[in-house]
Amino acid sequence: MNGTSATFPDRDSVAGKFAALGESEQSYLLLLMENAAQDENLIEGLYRHLDLASGAKLLNSLKLEKLGEWLGSNAPARLQIRLMEAAKSSQHAAYQAFRTGLVRSGGLEKAYPKA
């Protein structure tokens, strides 16, 4: 590849995987995270999912915390900073719930331990 991100899957497909987060969705997302060329699609899908969650009439903060914890525990080191940037990009409760799970996972500290 020439350094650009792959165009498939689109952000809505990835957002749907984040929303469901069953075993098959987790396997799919783990495969996406193995390929650095898919990083943009994964992050864009995450933003889309968080935006949809923040616009929903009912906020499922426990599910968003679980997603943050799962992503923080399973994402490679190269994605940890971008995940935290996404979590901090809004003060909405959906983003805060995601950030809570992400921090709880300790993924950023494992990827970049303090000296």
Secondary structure, DSSP 4 states (H G I P E B T S, - for coil): --SSPP--S-HHHHHHHHHH--HHHHHHHHHHHH-GGGHHHHHHHHHHHHHHHHHSSS--HHHHHHHHHHHHHHS-HHHHHHHHHHHTS--SHHHHHHHHHHHHHTHHHHHS---
